[in-house]
Amino acid sequence: MSLLDSARASPFIQSLPSELGDDLLLDSLPVGVYACDAEGLIVRYNRAAAALWGRKPQPGEPGERFCGSYRLLDLGGTHIPSAKCPMAIALTTGQNFRDERIQIERPDGSRIVVLVTIRTLKNVRGEVTGAVNMFRDDGLPVREGVRTVDRAGELESVLQALPAAIYTTDLDGRITFFNEAAAELWGVRPELHRSEFCGSWKLYWPDGTALPHDQCPMAMALKEGRAVKGKEAVAERPDGTRVPFLAHPTPLFDKAGRMTGAVNMLVDISGRKEAALAVQRLAAIVESSDDAILSKDLKGIITSWNRGAEQLYGYPGEEVIGQPVAILIPEDRRDEEPKILARIRQGERIEHYETMRRCKDGSLVDISLSVSPIIDATGMIVGASKIARDITDRRRAEEQKDLLLREMDHRIKNLFALANGMVTLSGREAASVSDLVSDLQDRFGALARAHSLTMPNGSNRESEQVATLHALIYKVTEPYLCDQTEGRITVTGPDFPIGPATVTNFALLFHEFATNALKYGALAVAQGKVRIECRAEGDNICIDWREYDKPGGSGGPSEDGFGSRLARATIEGPFGGSFSREFKSDGLEIRLGLPRHRING
């Protein structure tokens, strides 16, 4: 069958009057028609084709292959070699074209946009034997001397300048145009009129499932004839990187309402995804932090509240969000918040500001506060974030350190005073130098053993051997006794067991009392005496330390010395007991009251 016979067999040709001759038939058609053989040689064309081309090619001429136009161009004005024109593609692949837009340039330089429809012709074995091309002027009006092609070029220039990825397809999904932003997003430049539905190398759904191209949003829009707004997918580039995007494919229709293709805009949401992930990470860090983290607006109203804040202050988030931050500030520190807000409005950061805040139960807590301004996307300061760290333990540790330093200083001084007192006391009783040396060795040894009781529990065996209050008192006061003054220190009343954790506290305390008695009190004079009375009063154990026969009147120091401060810190602190001291005309009386369960513990 000849190409012309095949053309006759088409439904359109058969609908015309059969008495018309072949040439008359073709030349009577209002559209350009030409036929090529399998090699692309033009074998027939009509008058309308020659008019559209602006020239009359020689049928069968080897140099006239695929198309009789002077030059072909895409809508952007780029030259299309004849070997890559739609007719060449149809003959090579067997693919048909329908209403494909393309530019024809005539020998006189004028250009027109035509709609190309190509149907391939095949033999019984399915082999392509040729093709028929029917093409017509796109028919868009020319205004003020500006050609349609110029308008198309302007449109393409606009699309190329847009930062968004944009591409178009024909009715069958073949890509007919894409801008540079689309090529950059895909990481590849698809082949026009061959690549289908989307130019990316691979596609995936947001959950990582593979997305076939013929099921992508553009394919959905073409299949269903409706716009698809904001469908999320992921494009994989040839280098393996993946770009999440939102697709907005919209079908295109001609004046008659027939769908001719679609345009798609792809919005890269990589930055949005990364920002959302960063926000999620930050939220997880804030929520899991042991520090109290909260935010407030510039009016001081709490807007967020993490778990650390709930643990520190005792307020659950739903109870405190929307409340003024002033509920956390003690009355005597209310002036802090206006000053902090004023500095935040100036864009300042506040680092490690140590202050005090009030918890839900009314208790006060020492905190280290850091405050930073919160800045919105426009650069405006809209609030502040606060990080509060509980420094109560640190404060206590610092106080303990200061107490220990003062104790070390005091003890070093006491060592010299004790040594002097020991030498004096022993010198009064020693009959010879050897007796003095022996007495001093015994007393210094006993003092060292008593001093070892003030070391932390578990670091020696002495603390485990002392099991009762009386035994501890005798052990501590042993260095201050001698044969001639054995009755000067007496312990009366019931004995009580002492727990291992309290031995060192009592040893240090009684050691201090005995040292002061030797330096300033009853043991500093030959006739002075010390009596220690133990008794039970309900759930408390009372200990009275009384010094007698000390001449010098009832006056005492005007303020607490180290021993008194130590007694208060020991008795009123860890033990939760009471301490009092009274200077009398003949000596000193110290009263201690302690819960029994604390002593046994």
C-alpha positions in Angstrom: 0.0 0.0 0.0 1.4 3.4 -1.0 1.5 6.3 1.5 -1.2 8.0 -0.5 -3.3 4.9 -0.3 -2.8 4.9 3.5 -3.8 8.6 3.6 -7.0 7.7 1.6 -7.8 5.0 4.1 -7.9 7.5 7.0 -11.5 8.3 8.2 -11.0 11.9 7.4 -10.1 11.3 3.7 -12.8 8.7 3.3 -15.4 11.3 4.4 -14.7 13.5 1.4 -16.4 13.0 -2.0 -14.8 10.0 -3.7 -15.0 11.6 -7.1 -12.3 14.1 -6.2 -8.8 13.3 -7.6 -5.9 12.7 -5.3 -4.2 16.0 -6.0 -7.4 17.9 -5.9 -8.3 16.1 -2.7 -5.1 17.1 -0.9 -5.0 20.6 -2.2 -8.6 21.2 -1.2 -7.7 20.6 2.5 -7.4 23.8 4.6 -4.5 22.3 6.6 -1.0 21.4 5.6 -0.6 17.7 4.9 2.6 15.9 3.9 3.8 12.3 4.0 7.2 10.7 4.6 8.4 7.2 4.0 10.2 5.2 6.6 13.5 7.0 5.8 12.0 10.4 6.3 11.9 11.4 2.6 9.0 13.6 1.7 6.8 11.8 -0.9 3.8 14.1 -1.1 2.5 17.4 0.3 -0.4 19.8 -0.5 -0.6 23.5 -1.3 -1.5 24.4 2.3 1.8 22.8 3.5 3.8 24.7 0.9 2.1 28.0 2.0 2.8 27.3 5.6 6.5 26.4 4.9 6.9 29.4 2.5 8.6 27.1 0.0 8.1 24.1 -2.2 10.5 21.2 -1.4 11.4 18.6 -4.0 9.6 15.3 -3.2 12.1 12.4 -2.7 15.1 14.7 -2.4 17.5 13.3 0.2 18.1 16.7 1.5 14.5 17.2 2.2 13.9 14.8 5.1 11.3 14.8 7.8 10.0 18.4 7.1 9.8 20.9 4.3 10.2 24.0 6.4 13.2 26.3 6.0 13.9 25.9 9.7 12.2 24.5 12.8 12.4 26.0 16.3 10.9 25.3 19.7 8.7 27.9 21.3 11.7 29.5 22.9 13.4 30.1 19.6 16.0 27.3 19.8 16.7 25.6 16.5 15.5 22.1 16.2 17.5 19.9 13.8 15.3 18.1 11.3 16.5 14.8 12.7 15.0 15.7 16.1 11.7 17.2 14.9 8.4 15.5 15.7 8.2 13.6 12.4 11.7 12.2 12.9 10.7 11.1 16.4 7.5 9.5 15.2 9.3 7.5 12.5 12.0 6.4 14.9 9.8 5.4 17.8 6.3 4.8 16.3 5.0 7.5 18.6 2.0 9.6 17.4 1.7 13.4 18.1 -1.4 15.4 18.6 -1.5 19.3 18.5 2.2 19.6 19.3 3.2 23.3 19.1 6.3 24.2 17.1 7.7 27.2 15.2 8.3 27.3 11.5 10.7 29.8 10.1 10.2 30.7 6.4 12.9 31.7 3.9 11.8 35.4 4.3 12.5 35.2 8.1 8.9 35.3 9.2 7.8 32.7 11.8 4.6 31.1 12.7 3.5 28.7 15.4 1.8 25.6 14.1 0.0 22.7 15.7 1.4 19.4 14.5 -0.6 16.1 14.5 1.4 13.0 13.2 0.1 9.5 12.6 2.5 6.7 11.9 1.7 4.1 9.2 2.6 0.5 9.9 2.5 -2.8 8.0 0.9 -6.0 9.2 4.1 -6.9 11.1 3.8 -3.6 13.1 6.8 -2.0 11.4 6.7 1.7 10.7 6.5 2.3 7.0 6.0 6.0 7.1 3.9 8.8 8.6 1.4 11.5 7.7 1.7 15.0 9.2 -1.3 17.4 9.3 -0.3 20.8 10.6 -2.1 24.1 10.8 -1.5 27.7 11.9 -2.1 28.0 15.6 -4.4 30.9 14.7 -3.6 33.3 17.6 -4.3 36.9 16.5 -1.4 39.2 15.9 -1.8 42.6 17.6 0.1 45.8 16.9 2.5 44.1 14.6 3.7 41.7 17.3 3.9 38.1 16.2 2.5 35.3 18.3 5.9 33.8 18.4 7.3 36.9 20.0 4.6 36.7 22.6 5.5 33.1 23.2 9.1 34.0 23.5 8.3 36.7 26.0 6.3 34.2 28.0 9.1 31.7 28.0 11.5 34.5 29.2 9.2 35.2 32.1 9.0 31.5 33.0 12.7 31.1 32.8 13.2 34.0 35.1 10.9 32.6 37.8 12.6 31.0 40.8 9.9 28.3 40.9 10.3 25.1 38.9 7.8 25.1 36.0 7.3 22.7 33.1 4.5 21.8 30.7 3.4 18.6 29.0 1.1 17.7 26.1 -2.1 15.7 26.5 -0.1 12.5 26.6 2.2 13.7 29.4 5.3 14.3 27.3 7.3 17.3 28.5 7.2 20.2 26.1 8.9 22.8 28.1 10.8 23.3 31.4 12.6 26.2 32.9 16.1 26.3 34.5 14.7 26.1 38.0 13.0 22.8 37.2 16.2 21.4 35.7 18.1 22.5 38.9 15.5 20.8 41.1 15.6 17.6 39.1 19.3 17.6 38.7 18.8 16.5 35.1 17.6 18.0 31.9 14.8 15.8 30.5 14.4 15.2 26.7 11.6 17.3 25.3 8.7 15.4 23.7 10.1 12.1 25.1 10.3 12.3 28.9 6.9 11.9 30.4 5.0 13.4 33.4 8.0 14.6 35.4 11.7 15.3 34.5 13.1 13.8 37.7 15.3 10.7 37.7 13.2 9.0 40.3 10.2 9.8 42.4 9.1 8.9 45.9 6.1 9.5 48.2 7.0 11.4 51.4 7.2 8.1 53.3 9.9 6.8 51.0 7.7 4.5 48.9 8.7 4.5 45.2 6.3 6.7 43.0 6.0 5.6 39.4 6.0 8.6 37.0 2.7 7.6 35.5 1.2 7.9 39.0 2.7 11.2 39.9 0.6 14.4 40.5 1.0 15.6 36.9 -0.3 12.2 35.6 -3.2 12.5 38.1 -4.1 16.0 36.8 -4.0 14.8 33.1 -5.9 11.6 33.8 -8.6 13.3 35.9 -8.7 16.6 34.1 -8.5 18.6 37.3 -5.9 20.7 39.1 -4.0 19.0 42.0 -2.9 21.5 44.6 0.1 21.0 46.9 0.6 17.3 46.5 3.9 16.4 48.3 6.5 14.1 46.7 10.2 13.6 46.6 12.5 13.8 43.6 15.8 11.9 43.5 18.6 13.3 41.5 21.1 11.1 39.6 23.7 11.9 42.3 21.4 10.3 44.9 20.3 13.5 46.7 16.6 13.9 47.4 14.5 17.0 47.2 11.0 17.2 48.8 8.6 19.3 46.8 5.0 20.3 46.5 3.4 19.8 43.1 0.7 22.1 41.6 -0.2 20.6 38.2 -3.1 22.3 36.4 -4.7 21.1 33.1 -4.7 23.5 30.1 -7.7 23.8 27.8 -8.1 25.5 24.3 -10.9 27.8 23.4 -13.2 24.9 22.6 -12.8 23.5 26.1 -10.6 20.6 25.0 -7.7 19.7 27.3 -4.4 20.2 25.4 -1.9 19.5 28.2 -0.9 20.7 31.6 1.5 23.1 33.4 3.1 22.1 36.7 4.8 24.2 39.3 7.1 22.5 41.8 7.9 24.2 45.1 11.1 23.0 46.8 10.4 22.5 50.5 13.8 21.3 51.6 14.3 24.4 53.7 10.9 24.0 55.3 11.5 20.4 56.1 14.9 21.2 57.6 13.4 24.0 59.6 10.6 21.8 60.8 13.1 19.1 61.8 15.3 21.7 63.6 12.2 22.8 65.5 11.3 19.3 66.5 14.9 18.6 67.7 14.9 21.9 69.6 11.6 21.1 71.2 12.8 17.6 72.2 15.9 19.1 73.7 14.0 21.8 75.6 11.4 19.3 76.9 14.0 16.7 78.0 16.3 19.3 79.7 16.6 19.2 83.5 16.9 23.0 83.5 13.7 25.0 83.8 13.1 26.6 80.3 10.2 29.0 79.7 9.3 31.8 77.4 7.3 34.9 77.9 6.0 37.8 75.8 7.1 41.4 76.3 4.3 41.9 78.8 5.8 39.2 81.0 3.1 36.6 80.2 4.3 33.0 80.2 3.9 31.4 76.7 5.7 28.1 77.1 6.8 25.9 80.0 9.0 22.7 79.9 9.1 19.7 82.2 12.2 21.0 83.9 10.2 24.2 84.9 7.4 22.0 86.2 9.9 20.0 88.4 11.7 23.1 89.7 8.7 25.4 90.4 6.0 22.8 91.0 3.5 24.3 88.5 2.1 22.1 85.7 2.2 23.7 82.2 -1.5 24.1 81.8 -1.8 25.9 85.1 0.9 28.5 84.5 0.9 29.2 80.7 -1.0 32.5 80.2 -0.1 33.7 83.7 2.3 36.6 84.5 5.8 35.4 85.3 5.6 37.6 88.4 3.9 34.6 90.2 7.4 33.2 90.5 9.1 36.3 91.9 9.3 36.9 95.7 7.8 40.2 97.0 11.2 41.6 97.8 12.5 41.0 94.2 9.5 42.4 92.2 11.7 45.2 90.8 13.9 42.6 88.9 11.3 41.8 86.2 10.8 45.3 84.8 14.6 45.7 84.6 15.0 42.4 82.8 12.3 43.2 80.3 13.8 46.6 79.6 17.1 45.0 78.8 15.4 42.4 76.5 13.6 45.1 74.6 17.1 46.6 73.9 18.2 43.2 72.5 20.5 42.4 75.4 21.2 38.9 76.8 21.4 38.3 80.5 23.9 35.6 81.5 24.0 33.7 84.8 22.1 36.1 86.9 21.8 34.6 90.4 18.6 35.3 92.2 15.8 33.6 94.0 12.3 32.5 92.9 9.2 31.2 94.7 7.8 27.8 94.0 4.1 26.8 94.0 4.3 25.5 97.6 5.7 28.9 98.7 9.3 27.7 99.2 12.2 29.7 97.8 14.8 28.3 95.5 18.2 29.7 94.5 18.6 29.9 90.7 21.0 31.0 88.1 19.0 32.8 85.4 19.9 33.3 81.7 17.6 35.4 79.5 17.7 35.8 75.7 15.4 37.8 73.4 13.1 36.0 71.0 13.2 37.5 67.5 10.6 36.8 64.8 11.1 36.4 61.1 11.0 40.1 60.6 13.7 40.8 63.1 11.4 42.1 65.8 11.8 41.2 69.4 8.6 39.6 70.5 9.5 38.0 73.8 12.2 36.3 75.9 13.3 32.8 76.7 14.5 32.0 80.2 16.7 29.2 81.4 16.8 28.7 85.2 19.1 26.3 86.9 18.7 25.3 90.5 21.9 26.3 92.4 20.6 25.4 95.9 23.1 22.4 96.1 25.9 24.6 94.8 25.1 27.3 97.4 25.1 24.7 100.2 28.4 23.3 98.9 29.9 26.8 98.9 28.7 27.4 102.4 30.1 24.0 103.5 33.4 24.9 101.8 33.5 28.2 103.6 32.7 26.5 106.9 35.4 23.9 106.3 38.0 26.6 105.5 37.1 28.5 108.6 37.3 25.3 110.5 40.7 24.5 109.1 41.9 27.9 110.1 40.4 27.6 113.5 41.8 24.1 114.1 45.3 25.0 113.0 45.3 27.9 115.5 43.8 25.5 118.1 46.6 23.0 117.6 49.1 25.6 118.8 46.8 26.6 121.7 46.2 22.9 122.6 49.9 22.1 122.5 50.7 25.1 124.8 47.8 24.0 127.1 49.0 20.4 127.1 52.6 21.4 127.9 51.4 23.7 130.7 49.0 21.1 132.2 51.6 18.3 132.0 54.3 20.5 133.3 52.4 21.2 136.5 52.3 17.5 137.3 55.5 16.1 135.9 58.3 15.3 138.4 60.9 15.0 135.7 61.6 15.7 132.1 61.1 12.1 131.2 57.7 12.1 133.0 56.8 15.3 131.0 57.7 13.7 127.8 55.7 10.5 128.6 52.6 12.5 129.7 52.8 14.6 126.6 53.1 11.6 124.3 50.1 9.9 126.0 47.9 13.1 125.8 48.9 13.9 122.2 48.2 10.3 121.2 44.7 10.4 122.9 44.1 13.8 121.2 45.0 12.3 117.8 42.6 9.4 118.4 39.8 11.8 119.3 40.6 14.0 116.3 40.3 11.0 114.0 36.7 10.7 115.1 36.0 13.9 113.2 37.0 12.3 109.9 34.1 11.2 107.6 32.4 8.0 108.7 34.0 4.9 107.1 37.5 6.3 106.7 38.7 4.6 109.9 37.8 2.0 112.4 37.5 4.2 115.4 34.0 5.5 114.4 32.7 2.0 114.3 34.1 1.1 117.8 32.3 4.1 119.5 28.7 2.9 119.9 27.2 5.0 122.7 27.1 8.7 123.7 29.0 8.2 127.0 31.8 6.3 125.3 32.2 9.0 122.7 32.3 11.8 125.3 35.0 9.9 127.3 37.0 9.2 124.1 36.9 12.9 123.1 37.7 14.3 126.5 40.4 11.7 127.3 43.3 14.0 126.3 42.3 16.6 128.9 42.3 14.2 131.9 45.1 13.0 134.1 45.5 10.9 137.2 45.2 13.8 139.6 42.2 15.4 137.8 40.4 12.3 136.8 37.1 13.6 138.4 37.1 17.0 136.7 35.0 15.7 133.7 32.0 13.6 134.6 29.2 12.1 132.5 25.8 11.3 134.1 22.4 10.2 133.0 21.3 7.4 130.7 23.5 6.3 127.8 22.2 6.3 124.3 23.3 4.4 121.2 24.7 6.6 118.4 24.4 5.7 114.7 27.5 5.6 112.5 26.4 8.6 110.5 26.3 10.9 113.6 29.5 9.9 115.3 31.7 12.4 113.5 29.3 15.3 114.1 29.2 14.7 117.9 33.0 14.0 118.1 33.7 17.3 116.4 31.2 19.2 118.6 32.5 17.7 121.9 36.0 18.2 120.8 35.3 21.9 120.3 33.6 22.2 123.6 36.5 20.5 125.4 39.1 22.7 123.6 37.3 25.9 124.5 37.0 24.6 128.1 40.8 24.1 128.2 41.5 27.5 126.6 39.0 29.7 128.3 36.7 27.7 130.6 36.7 25.4 133.6 39.7 23.3 132.5 41.9 26.3 132.2 42.0 26.6 136.0 43.1 23.9 138.5 39.8 23.7 140.4 37.4 23.9 137.4 35.1 21.0 136.5 32.9 19.9 133.6 29.8 17.9 134.1 27.9 16.4 131.1 24.3 15.3 131.8 22.3 13.1 129.4 18.5 12.6 129.7 15.5 11.7 127.6 12.5 14.1 127.2 9.9 12.4 125.1 11.2 11.7 121.7 14.2 14.0 122.3 17.5 13.5 123.9 18.9 16.4 125.9 22.6 17.0 126.7 23.7 19.7 129.2 27.3 20.7 129.2 28.1 22.6 132.5 31.4 24.1 133.5 31.8 25.0 137.2 34.2 26.9 139.5 35.6 29.2 136.9 36.4 32.6 138.4 35.9 35.7 136.4 32.2 36.7 136.5 29.3 36.0 134.2 30.4 37.9 131.2 31.0 36.1 127.9 31.9 36.9 124.4 29.8 39.6 122.7 29.1 37.4 119.7 29.2 33.7 118.7 32.6 32.2 118.3 33.5 29.4 115.9 32.3 26.8 118.5 28.9 28.3 118.8 28.5 28.7 115.0 29.6 25.1 114.5 27.1 23.9 117.2 24.3 25.7 115.5 25.2 24.5 112.1 25.5 20.9 113.4 22.6 20.7 115.8 20.0 22.9 114.1 21.0 21.9 110.5 21.5 18.1 110.0 19.9 17.1 113.3 17.0 19.5 113.3 17.6 20.1 117.0 18.1 23.1 119.3 21.2 24.8 120.8 21.5 27.4 123.6 24.4 28.8 125.5 24.4 30.8 128.8 27.3 32.3 130.7 26.8 32.2 134.5 28.7 33.7 137.4 30.7 30.5 138.0 30.9 29.1 134.5 29.1 28.1 131.3 26.0 26.1 130.5 25.3 24.7 127.0 22.0 22.9 126.3 21.5 20.6 123.3 18.2 19.1 122.3 18.1 16.4 119.5 15.5 14.1 118.1 16.2 10.5 119.2 15.8 9.1 115.7 18.4 11.5 114.3 21.0 10.4 116.9 20.3 6.7 116.3 20.5 7.2 112.6 
